[in-house]
Amino acid sequence: MAGSIEKRGKNSYRLSCLAGYDLQGRPIKKTKTVHGSKKDAEIELAKFVADVQNGMFVEGKSLKFSEFTEIWKRDYGSKELAPSTYKRYCRILETRLLPYFGHFYINKIKPTDIMQFYDLLSRDTQLVRKKGNNGSKTLKPLSGKTILEHHRLLRAMLHKAIYWQLIVSNPAERVQPPKAKKPKRKYYDDEQCKVLLENLTTLGEDQIKYKVAIILTVFTGVRLGELMGLEWQDVDFKTGILSINRSS
C-alpha cells in the first residue's frame, strides 16, 4: 500500500494513503497533516501507511475525556445501565475521574497517567472541593475495593471509545489494578444457629414470613436476592424441592 507526500506550507506536509475501495469500487483515501522537515514527513509516512494497513489509524480530532464522558453518558450509560448503577458511575465521574482526567485528550492518556491517579486515590480521596469541609483534603486513603471500581469504570469507558473508533488502544488494559481485600465473613456457628431456630418459635402468626425466610437461609444458604426472588411456582410441595430461578 503506497503513500504520497504533498507540501502544504512551510514545514507542513499532507500524507495520503489508499485504504481500499468502497462498495461502488471507489478508492478510500486517508490523509494526515504533519509538521517538520521533508525527512520527518517521510518517516511519518511510513508509520502512517503501517497504521492504515493494520487498522490503527483514527480519523478526526480527538476528544477530551470530559467531552467523551458526555457522549458516553448520553449514548450508553443512560440507556444501557441500571438506574442505580448509572447514578453511582456518574458520582464517580463527577468526584474523581473528571477532576483528574477531564482535560486529557482520550488518545493521549497513558498507562502512567492512570497509575498516578490510582496512587493519588490511595493517599487522598478528596480530589474536588466538598461542601461542608471548606475545601480541605481528607488525607484518608481510598480502599483498594473502591479504587478497583474506578479502574473498572475507566477501563470500560475507554473500551467503548475503541468500539466507537475514537482511540486505537486502551491504556487501562496495561495497568495492574489494585487488589481489593476480601472482608472476613461473619457467620453463626452450630450452637448459635440452634439458639436462633429455637427463638423463631416465639414469632407470631403475623411474622411467619420472617420465620420462613430465616429457616430457608439457614438450611439452604440462599442469597438475599435469590430469597426475595422466590415465587410459589418455585416450590414443589410434592417433592419438597425449592428451585432458585431468579434474583430480585
TITITOR-783343 format. One record per residue: residue number from 1; y, z, x of N, C-alpha, C in turn. Coordinates in Angstrom, 1 decimal, padded with zeros to 4 digits. Atoms other than C-alpha are relative to their C-alpha. Layout:
REM TITITOR-783343
REC  pos    n_c2    n_c3    n_c1   ca_c2   ca_c3   ca_c1    c_c2    c_c3    c_c1
REC  NUM       Y       Z       X       Y       Z       X       Y       Z       X
...
This chain:
REM TITITOR-783343
REC  pos    n_c2    n_c3    n_c1   ca_c2   ca_c3   ca_c1    c_c2    c_c3    c_c1
REC    1  -001.2   000.0   000.9   000.0   000.0   000.0   001.2   000.0   000.9
REC    2  -001.1   000.1  -000.9   003.1  -001.2   001.8   001.3   000.5  -000.7
REC    3  -001.3  -000.5   000.5   006.6   000.2   001.5   001.1  -000.7   000.7
REC    4  -001.2   000.7  -000.6   010.1  -001.0   002.3   001.1   001.0   000.1
REC    5  -001.2  -000.9  -000.3   013.4   000.5   003.6   001.2  -000.9  -000.3
REC    6  -001.2   000.7   000.3   016.8  -000.5   002.3   001.2   000.9   000.3
REC    7  -001.1  -000.8  -000.4   020.0   000.7   003.9   001.0   000.0  -001.2
REC    8  -000.9  -000.1   001.2   022.3   002.1   001.2   001.4   000.5   000.4
REC    9  -001.2  -000.5  -000.4   025.1   003.6   003.2  -000.1   000.6   001.4
REC   10   000.0  -000.6  -001.3   026.0   005.5   006.4  -001.1   001.1   000.0
REC   11   001.1  -000.9  -000.2   022.8   007.3   007.4  -000.7   000.3  -001.3
REC   12   000.6  -000.1   001.3   021.4   006.7   003.9  -001.0  -001.2  -000.2
REC   13   001.0   001.1   000.2   018.2   004.7   003.1  -000.8   000.2  -001.3
REC   14   000.8  -000.1   001.1   016.3   004.0   000.0  -001.4  -000.6   000.3
REC   15   001.4   000.4  -000.2   012.5   003.9   000.3  -000.6  -000.5  -001.3
REC   16   000.7   000.5   001.1   010.4   001.8  -002.0  -001.5  -000.2   000.2
REC   17   001.4   000.1  -000.2   006.7   001.7  -002.6  -000.6  -000.5  -001.4
REC   18   000.7   000.4   001.1   004.4  -000.1  -005.0  -001.1   001.0  -000.4
REC   19   001.0  -001.0   000.4   002.3   002.3  -007.1  -001.0  -000.5  -001.1
REC   20   001.0   000.6   000.9   000.0  -000.1  -009.0   000.7  -000.8  -001.1
REC   21  -000.6   000.8   001.0   000.6  -002.0  -012.2  -000.2   000.6  -001.4
REC   22   000.2  -000.6   001.3   001.1  -001.1  -015.9  -000.9  -000.9  -000.8
REC   23   001.0   000.7   000.9  -000.9  -002.4  -018.9   000.4  -001.4  -000.2
REC   24  -000.5   001.4   000.1   001.2  -005.6  -019.0  -000.1  -000.7   001.3
REC   25   000.2   000.6  -001.3   000.4  -006.3  -015.4   001.3   000.0   000.9
REC   26  -001.3  -000.1  -000.8   004.0  -005.5  -014.2  -000.1   001.1   001.1
REC   27   000.1  -001.0  -001.1   004.3  -003.7  -010.9   000.8   001.3  -000.3
REC   28  -000.7  -001.3   000.1   005.2   000.0  -010.9   000.6   000.4   001.3
REC   29  -000.7  -000.2  -001.2   007.8   000.8  -008.3   000.5   001.4   000.1
REC   30  -000.6  -001.3  -000.3   008.6   004.2  -006.8   001.0  -000.1   001.0
REC   31  -001.1   000.0  -001.0   011.8   004.9  -004.9   000.4   001.4   000.3
REC   32  -000.4  -001.3  -000.5   013.2   007.8  -002.9   001.1  -000.3   001.0
REC   33  -001.1   000.1  -000.9   016.5   008.2  -001.1  -000.1   001.1   001.1
REC   34   000.1  -000.9  -001.2   016.5   009.8   002.4   001.3  -000.2   000.8
REC   35  -001.2   000.0  -000.9   019.3   010.6   004.9  -000.5   000.2   001.4
REC   36   000.3  -000.1  -001.4   019.2   010.3   008.7   000.1  -001.3   000.7
REC   37   000.0   001.3  -000.8   018.6   007.6   011.3  -001.1  -000.9  -000.6
REC   38   001.0   001.0   000.4   016.6   004.4   010.8  -001.4   000.5   000.4
REC   39   001.3  -000.5  -000.5   013.8   006.1   012.8  -000.5   001.1  -001.0
REC   40   000.4  -001.1   001.0   013.8   009.1   010.4  -000.5  -000.6  -001.3
REC   41   000.4   000.6   001.2   013.6   006.8   007.5  -001.4  -000.6   000.1
REC   42   001.3   000.6  -000.2   010.6   005.0   008.9  -001.1   001.1   000.0
REC   43   001.0  -001.2   000.0   008.8   008.4   009.4  -000.2   000.4  -001.4
REC   44   000.1  -000.4   001.4   009.7   009.4   005.8  -000.7  -001.0  -000.8
REC   45   000.6   001.0   000.8   008.5   006.1   004.5  -001.5   000.1   000.1
REC   46   001.5  -000.2  -000.1   005.0   006.7   005.9  -000.5   001.2  -000.8
REC   47   000.4  -001.1   000.8   004.9   010.1   004.3   000.1  -000.3  -001.5
REC   48  -000.2   000.3   001.4   006.3   008.7   001.0  -001.1  -000.9  -000.5
REC   49   001.1   000.8   000.5   003.6   006.0   000.8  -001.2   000.8  -000.1
REC   50   001.2  -000.8   000.1   000.9   008.5   001.5   000.0   000.9  -001.2
REC   51  -000.1  -000.8   001.2   002.2   010.8  -001.2  -000.2  -000.7  -001.3
REC   52   000.2   000.8   001.1   002.3   008.0  -003.7  -001.4  -000.4  -000.2
REC   53   001.4   000.4   000.0  -001.2   006.9  -002.8  -000.9   001.2  -000.5
REC   54   000.8  -001.2   000.3  -002.5   010.5  -003.2   000.5   000.7  -001.3
REC   55  -000.5  -000.6   001.3  -000.6   011.2  -006.5   000.8   001.3   000.3
REC   56  -000.7  -001.2  -000.4   001.5   013.8  -004.7   001.6  -000.2  -000.1
REC   57  -001.4   000.2   000.1   004.9   012.3  -005.5   000.5   000.3  -001.4
REC   58  -000.6  -000.3   001.3   007.0   013.7  -008.3   001.4  -000.5  -000.1
REC   59  -001.3   000.7   000.2   010.0   011.7  -009.6   001.0   001.0  -000.7
REC   60  -001.1  -000.7   000.7   013.3   013.1  -010.8   000.4   001.2   000.8
REC   61  -000.5  -001.2  -000.6   015.4   016.1  -009.9  -000.8   001.2  -000.3
REC   62   000.8  -001.2   000.2   013.6   019.4  -009.5   000.8   001.0  -000.9
REC   63  -000.7  -001.0   000.9   014.4   022.2  -012.0   000.0   001.3   000.7
REC   64  -000.1  -001.4  -000.4   015.5   025.7  -011.2  -001.0   000.8  -000.8
REC   65   001.0  -000.8   000.7   013.0   028.4  -012.2   000.6   000.4  -001.3
REC   66  -000.7  -000.4   001.2   015.5   029.6  -014.8  -000.1  -001.1  -001.1
REC   67   000.1   001.1   000.9   015.6   026.1  -016.3  -001.4  -000.3  -000.5
REC   68   001.4   000.2   000.3   011.9   025.7  -016.2  -000.5   001.0  -001.0
REC   69   000.4  -001.0   000.9   011.4   029.0  -017.9   000.4  -000.3  -001.5
REC   70  -000.4   000.3   001.4   013.4   027.9  -021.0  -000.9  -001.1  -000.6
REC   71   000.9   001.0   000.5   011.2   024.8  -021.2  -001.4   000.6  -000.3
REC   72   001.3  -000.6   000.2   008.0   026.8  -020.8   000.0   000.9  -001.3
REC   73   000.0  -000.8   001.2   009.1   029.3  -023.5   000.1  -000.9  -001.3
REC   74  -000.2   000.9   001.2   010.1   026.5  -025.9  -001.3  -000.8  -000.3
REC   75   001.1   001.0   000.2   007.2   024.1  -025.4  -001.4   000.6   000.1
REC   76   001.4  -000.6  -000.1   004.3   026.5  -024.6   000.0   001.5  -000.5
REC   77   000.2  -001.5   000.3   004.9   030.3  -024.7   000.2   000.3  -001.5
REC   78  -000.2  -000.4   001.4   006.4   030.5  -028.3  -001.0  -000.7  -000.9
REC   79   000.9   000.8   000.8   003.8   028.0  -029.6  -001.4   000.4   000.2
REC   80   001.5  -000.2  -000.3   000.5   028.9  -027.9  -000.4   001.4   000.2
REC   81   000.3  -001.4  -000.3   000.7   032.6  -027.1   000.1   000.9  -001.3
REC   82  -000.1  -001.0   001.1   000.1   035.5  -029.5   001.4   000.7   000.1
REC   83  -001.4  -000.5   000.0   003.5   037.0  -030.5   000.1   001.2   000.9
REC   84  -000.2  -001.2  -000.9   002.8   040.3  -028.7  -000.1  -000.4   001.4
REC   85   000.1   000.5  -001.4   001.7   038.5  -025.5   001.3  -000.7   000.4
REC   86  -001.2   000.8  -000.3   004.7   036.2  -025.7   001.2   001.0   000.2
REC   87  -001.1  -001.0  -000.1   007.1   039.2  -026.2  -000.1   000.8   001.4
REC   88   000.2  -000.7  -001.3   005.5   041.0  -023.2   000.4  -000.8   001.2
REC   89  -000.3   000.9  -001.1   005.8   038.0  -021.0   001.5  -000.3   000.2
REC   90  -001.4   000.2  -000.1   009.4   037.4  -021.9   000.7   001.2   000.6
REC   91  -000.5  -001.2  -000.6   010.1   041.0  -020.9  -000.2   000.0   001.5
REC   92   000.3   000.1  -001.5   008.5   040.5  -017.5   001.0  -001.0   000.6
REC   93  -000.8   001.1  -000.5   010.5   037.3  -017.1   001.5   000.5   000.1
REC   94  -001.3  -000.4   000.0   013.8   038.9  -018.0   000.3   001.1   001.0
REC   95  -000.3  -001.2  -000.8   013.5   042.1  -016.0  -000.3  -000.2   001.5
REC   96   000.3   000.1  -001.4   011.9   040.9  -012.8  -000.1  -001.5   000.5
REC   97   000.2   001.4  -000.6   010.8   037.2  -012.4   001.3  -000.8   000.0
REC   98  -001.2   000.8   000.0   014.1   035.6  -013.4   001.1   000.6   000.9
REC   99  -001.0  -000.5  -001.0   016.4   038.0  -011.4  -000.4  -000.4   001.4
REC  100   000.4   000.4  -001.4   014.3   037.1  -008.3  -000.1  -001.5   000.2
REC  101   000.3   001.4  -000.2   013.2   033.5  -008.8   001.0  -000.9  -000.8
REC  102  -000.8   000.8   000.9   015.8   032.3  -011.3   000.8  -001.2   000.7
REC  103  -000.8   001.0  -000.7   017.9   030.4  -008.7  -000.8  -000.9   000.9
REC  104   000.9   000.8  -000.8   014.9   028.9  -006.9  -000.3  -001.3  -000.7
REC  105   000.5   001.3   000.5   014.1   025.2  -007.4  -001.6   000.2   000.0
REC  106   001.5  -000.3   000.0   010.4   025.3  -008.5  -000.8  -000.7   001.0
REC  107   000.7   000.7  -001.1   009.4   022.7  -005.9   000.3   000.6   001.4
REC  108  -000.3  -000.6  -001.3   010.9   024.9  -003.2  -000.5   001.4   000.2
REC  109   000.6  -001.3  -000.1   009.1   028.2  -004.0  -001.2   000.0   001.0
REC  110   001.1  -000.1  -001.0   006.9   029.1  -001.0  -000.9   001.2  -000.2
REC  111   000.8  -001.2   000.1   004.0   031.5  -000.8   000.6   001.2   000.6
REC  112  -000.7  -001.2  -000.7   006.1   033.7   001.5   001.0   000.6  -001.0
REC  113  -001.0  -000.5   001.0   008.8   034.0  -001.3  -000.7   000.9  -001.0
REC  114   000.8  -000.7   001.0   006.1   035.2  -003.7  -000.5   001.3   000.6
REC  115   000.5  -001.2  -000.7   004.7   037.6  -001.1   001.1   001.1   000.1
REC  116  -001.1  -000.9  -000.2   008.2   039.1  -000.5   000.3   000.6  -001.4
REC  117  -000.2  -000.5   001.4   008.6   039.5  -004.3  -000.9   001.1  -000.3
REC  118   001.0  -001.1   000.3   005.4   041.5  -004.6   000.3   001.2   000.9
REC  119  -000.3  -001.1  -000.9   006.4   043.6  -001.6   001.2   000.8  -000.6
REC  120  -001.1  -000.7   000.6   009.7   044.4  -003.3  -000.4   000.8  -001.2
REC  121   000.5  -000.7   001.2   007.9   045.4  -006.5  -000.8   001.2   000.4
REC  122   000.8  -001.2  -000.5   005.6   047.7  -004.5   000.9   001.1   000.5
REC  123  -000.9  -001.1  -000.5   008.7   049.6  -003.3   001.0   000.4  -001.0
REC  124  -001.0  -000.4   000.9   011.1   049.5  -006.2  -000.1  -000.9  -001.3
REC  125   000.2   000.7   001.3   010.6   048.5  -009.9   001.3  -000.6  -000.5
REC  126  -001.3   000.3   000.6   014.3   048.1  -010.6   000.7  -001.2   000.6
REC  127  -000.7   001.2  -000.5   015.4   044.5  -010.0   001.3  -000.3  -000.6
REC  128  -001.2   000.3   000.7   018.1   044.4  -012.5   000.6   001.3  -000.5
REC  129  -000.7  -001.1   000.5   020.7   046.8  -013.8  -000.5   000.4  -001.4
REC  130   000.6  -000.5   001.2   019.3   049.0  -016.6   001.0   000.9  -000.7
REC  131  -000.9  -000.9   000.8   021.2   050.7  -019.4  -000.5   001.4   000.1
REC  132   000.4  -001.4   000.0   021.2   054.4  -019.0  -000.2   000.6   001.4
REC  133   000.2  -000.5  -001.3   020.7   054.6  -015.3   001.1  -000.3   001.0
REC  134  -001.2   000.3  -000.8   024.1   053.4  -014.1  -000.3  -001.0   001.1
REC  135   000.3   001.1  -000.9   022.5   050.5  -012.3  -000.7   000.5   001.3
REC  136   000.6  -000.5  -001.2   020.8   052.8  -009.8  -001.4  -000.5   000.1
REC  137   001.4   000.3  -000.2   017.5   052.0  -008.2  -000.9   001.1  -000.3
REC  138   001.0  -001.1   000.3   014.4   053.9  -009.3  -000.8   000.4   001.3
REC  139   000.8  -000.3  -001.2   012.7   053.6  -005.9  -001.4   000.5  -000.3
REC  140   001.4  -000.4   000.4   009.4   054.0  -007.8  -000.9  -001.2   000.1
REC  141   000.8   001.2  -000.1   006.6   051.7  -006.8  -000.7  -000.4  -001.3
REC  142   000.7   000.6   001.1   005.1   049.4  -009.4  -001.5   000.1   000.3
REC  143   001.4  -000.1  -000.2   001.4   049.9  -009.9  -000.6  -001.4   000.4
REC  144   000.7   001.2  -000.3  -001.0   047.3  -008.5  -000.4  -000.8  -001.2
REC  145   000.4   000.7   001.2  -002.2   046.5  -012.0   001.2  -000.7  -000.6
REC  146  -001.2   000.7   000.6   001.4   045.7  -013.2   000.5  -001.2   000.9
REC  147  -000.4   001.1  -000.9   002.2   043.6  -010.1  -001.0  -001.2  -000.2
REC  148   001.0   001.1   000.3  -001.1   041.7  -010.8   000.3  -000.7  -001.3
REC  149  -000.3   000.6   001.2   000.1   041.0  -014.3   001.2  -001.0   000.2
REC  150  -001.0   000.9  -000.4   003.3   039.5  -012.8  -000.5  -001.2   000.7
REC  151   000.6   001.1  -000.7   001.2   037.4  -010.5  -000.7  -001.0  -000.9
REC  152   000.7   000.9   000.9  -000.9   036.0  -013.3   000.9  -000.8  -000.8
REC  153  -001.0   000.8   000.7   002.1   035.0  -015.3   000.7  -001.0   000.8
REC  154  -000.7   000.9  -000.9   003.9   033.4  -012.4  -001.0  -001.2   000.3
REC  155   001.0   001.1  -000.3   000.7   031.5  -011.4  -000.3  -000.9  -001.2
REC  156   000.3   000.9   001.2   000.0   030.3  -015.0   001.2  -000.9  -000.3
REC  157  -001.2   000.8   000.3   003.6   029.1  -015.4   000.1  -001.1   001.0
REC  158   000.0   001.0  -001.0   003.5   027.2  -012.1  -001.1  -001.0  -000.2
REC  159   001.1   000.9   000.3   000.1   025.7  -013.0   000.4  -000.9  -001.2
REC  160  -000.4   000.8   001.1   001.7   024.5  -016.2   001.0  -001.1   000.5
REC  161  -001.0   000.9  -000.6   004.5   022.9  -014.1  -000.7  -001.2   000.7
REC  162   000.8   001.1  -000.6   001.8   020.9  -012.2  -000.5  -000.9  -001.2
REC  163   000.5   000.8   001.2   000.3   019.8  -015.6   001.1  -000.9  -000.6
REC  164  -001.1   000.8   000.5   003.7   018.6  -016.7   000.6  -000.9   001.1
REC  165  -000.4   000.8  -001.1   004.1   016.8  -013.3   001.4   000.3   000.5
REC  166  -001.3  -000.4  -000.5   007.1   018.8  -012.3  -000.1   000.4   001.5
REC  167   000.3  -000.3  -001.4   005.5   020.0  -009.0  -001.4  -000.5   000.3
REC  168   001.3   000.5  -000.4   002.5   018.9  -007.0  -001.0   001.0   000.4
REC  169   001.0  -001.0  -000.4   001.0   022.2  -005.9   000.6   001.4  -000.5
REC  170  -000.3  -001.4   000.5   001.0   025.9  -007.0   000.1   001.0   001.2
REC  171   000.0  -001.0  -001.1   002.3   028.3  -004.3  -000.6   001.3  -000.3
REC  172   000.6  -001.3   000.3   001.0   031.3  -006.2  -001.5  -000.1   000.2
REC  173   001.5   000.1  -000.3  -002.6   030.0  -005.6  -000.3   000.3   001.5
REC  174   000.2  -000.3  -001.4  -002.0   030.6  -001.9   000.4   001.4   000.4
REC  175  -000.4  -001.4  -000.2  -001.0   034.2  -002.3  -001.1   000.9  -000.5
REC  176   001.1  -000.9   000.3  -003.6   037.0  -002.3   000.7   001.0  -001.0
REC  177  -000.6  -000.9   001.0  -002.7   039.0  -005.5  -000.4   001.5   000.4
REC  178   000.4  -001.4  -000.3  -002.6   042.8  -005.2  -001.2   000.5  -000.8
REC  179   001.2  -000.5   000.7  -005.7   044.7  -006.2   000.4   001.2  -000.9
REC  180  -000.3  -001.0   001.0  -005.5   046.8  -009.3  -001.1   001.1   000.1
REC  181   001.0  -001.1  -000.1  -007.2   050.2  -009.0  -000.5   000.3  -001.4
REC  182   000.6  -000.3   001.3  -009.6   050.8  -011.9   000.1   001.5  -000.2
REC  183   000.0  -001.5   000.3  -008.9   054.2  -013.6  -001.3   000.6  -000.2
REC  184   001.2  -000.7   000.2  -011.6   056.7  -013.6  -000.2   000.3  -001.5
REC  185   000.2  -000.1   001.4  -013.1   056.7  -017.1  -000.4   001.5  -000.3
REC  186   000.3  -001.3   000.6  -013.3   060.0  -019.1  -001.0  -000.2  -001.1
REC  187   001.0   000.2   001.0  -016.3   060.4  -021.3  -000.6   001.4  -000.4
REC  188   000.7  -001.2   000.5  -018.2   063.0  -023.3  -001.4   000.0   000.6
REC  189   001.4  -000.1  -000.4  -021.5   064.3  -021.8  -000.8   000.3  -001.2
REC  190   001.0  -000.2   001.1  -024.6   065.0  -023.9   000.4   001.3  -000.8
REC  191  -000.3  -001.2   000.8  -023.5   068.6  -024.8   001.3  -000.2  -000.8
REC  192  -001.3   000.3   000.8  -020.0   067.5  -025.8  -000.2  -000.9  -001.2
REC  193   000.3   000.9   001.2  -021.4   064.7  -028.0  -000.7   000.8  -001.1
REC  194   000.7  -000.8   001.0  -023.7   067.3  -029.7   001.0   000.8  -000.8
REC  195  -001.0  -000.8   000.7  -020.7   069.5  -030.5   000.8  -000.8  -000.9
REC  196  -000.8   000.9   000.8  -018.7   066.6  -031.7  -000.8  -000.4  -001.3
REC  197   000.8   000.4   001.2  -021.5   065.4  -034.1  -000.2   001.1  -001.0
REC  198   000.2  -001.2   000.9  -022.1   068.9  -035.4   001.2   000.3  -000.8
REC  199  -001.2  -000.3   000.7  -018.5   069.3  -036.3   000.4  -001.1  -001.0
REC  200  -000.3   001.0   001.0  -018.5   066.0  -038.2  -000.4   000.4  -001.4
REC  201   000.5  -000.4   001.3  -020.3   067.8  -041.0   001.1   000.8  -000.8
REC  202  -001.1  -000.7   000.6  -017.1   069.7  -041.7   001.0  -000.9  -000.7
REC  203  -000.9   000.9   000.6  -015.3   066.5  -042.7  -000.3  -000.2  -001.5
REC  204   000.2   000.2   001.5  -014.7   066.0  -046.5  -000.4  -001.4  -000.3
REC  205   000.4   001.3   000.4  -015.8   063.0  -048.5   001.1  -001.0   000.2
REC  206  -001.1   000.9  -000.1  -012.3   061.5  -048.3   000.2  -000.4   001.5
REC  207  -000.2   000.3  -001.4  -012.7   061.4  -044.5  -001.3  -000.6   000.6
REC  208   001.2   000.6  -000.4  -016.1   059.7  -044.4   000.1  -001.2   000.9
REC  209  -000.2   001.1  -000.9  -014.7   056.6  -042.8   000.2   000.4   001.5
REC  210  -000.1  -000.4  -001.4  -013.8   058.6  -039.7  -001.4   000.5   000.5
REC  211   001.4  -000.5  -000.4  -017.3   060.2  -039.6  -000.9  -001.2   000.4
REC  212   000.8   001.2  -000.3  -018.9   056.7  -039.8   000.5  -000.6   001.3
REC  213  -000.5   000.7  -001.2  -016.6   055.3  -037.1  -000.4   000.8   001.3
REC  214   000.4  -000.8  -001.1  -017.3   058.2  -034.7  -001.5  -000.1   000.3
REC  215   001.5   000.1  -000.2  -021.1   058.1  -035.2  -000.4  -001.4   000.6
REC  216   000.2   001.3  -000.6  -021.1   054.3  -034.6   000.4  -000.1   001.4
REC  217  -000.5   000.0  -001.3  -019.1   054.7  -031.5  -000.9   000.7   001.0
REC  218   000.9  -000.8  -000.9  -021.3   057.4  -030.0  -001.3  -000.6   000.2
REC  219   001.4   000.5  -000.1  -024.6   055.7  -030.7  -000.1  -001.5   000.4
REC  220   000.1   001.5  -000.4  -023.7   052.0  -030.1   000.9  -000.4   001.2
REC  221  -000.9   000.4  -001.1  -020.9   052.1  -027.5   000.9  -001.1  -000.4
REC  222  -000.8   001.0   000.5  -019.0   049.7  -029.7   001.5   000.2   000.4
REC  223  -001.4  -000.1  -000.4  -015.4   048.9  -028.6   000.8   000.2  -001.3
REC  224  -000.8  -000.3   001.1  -012.5   049.9  -030.8   000.3  -001.3  -000.8
REC  225  -000.3   001.2   000.7  -011.6   046.3  -031.6  -001.2  -000.5  -000.8
REC  226   001.2   000.4   000.7  -015.2   045.5  -032.5  -000.3   000.9  -001.2
REC  227   000.2  -000.9   001.1  -015.4   048.6  -034.7   001.0  -000.4  -001.1
REC  228  -001.0   000.3   001.0  -012.2   047.6  -036.5  -000.3  -001.4  -000.7
REC  229   000.3   001.3   000.5  -013.6   044.1  -037.0  -001.2  -000.1  -000.9
REC  230   001.2   000.0   000.8  -016.7   045.1  -038.8   000.2  -000.3  -001.5
REC  231   000.0   000.3   001.4  -017.3   043.8  -042.3  -001.4   000.3  -000.6
REC  232   001.3  -000.3   000.6  -020.0   044.5  -044.9  -001.1  -001.0   000.3
REC  233   001.0   001.1  -000.2  -021.7   041.2  -044.2  -000.7   000.2   001.4
REC  234   000.5  -000.2  -001.3  -022.3   042.5  -040.6  -001.1   001.1   000.0
REC  235   001.0  -001.1   000.1  -024.6   045.3  -041.9  -001.2  -000.4  -000.8
REC  236   001.2   000.3   000.7  -028.2   044.7  -042.7  -000.7   001.3  -000.3
REC  237   000.6  -001.3   000.3  -029.4   047.7  -044.6  -001.5   000.0  -000.1
REC  238   001.5   000.0   000.0  -033.0   046.5  -044.8  -000.6   000.2   001.4
REC  239   000.5  -000.1  -001.3  -033.5   046.2  -041.1   000.7   001.1   000.8
REC  240  -000.8  -001.0  -000.7  -030.9   048.8  -040.1   000.7  -000.6   001.3
REC  241  -000.7   000.6  -001.1  -029.2   046.3  -037.8   001.4  -000.3  -000.3
REC  242  -001.4   000.3   000.1  -025.5   046.1  -037.2   000.4  -001.1   001.0
REC  243  -000.4   001.2  -000.8  -024.1   042.8  -035.9   001.5   000.0   000.3
REC  244  -001.4   000.0  -000.5  -020.9   042.6  -033.8   000.3  -001.5   000.1
REC  245  -000.3   001.4   000.0  -019.4   039.2  -034.7   001.5  -000.3   000.2
REC  246  -001.5   000.2  -000.2  -015.6   039.7  -034.2   000.6   001.2   000.5
REC  247  -000.8  -001.2  -000.4  -012.9   041.9  -032.8   001.3  -000.1  -000.7
REC  248  -001.2   000.0   000.7  -009.8   042.9  -034.6   001.0   000.9   000.8
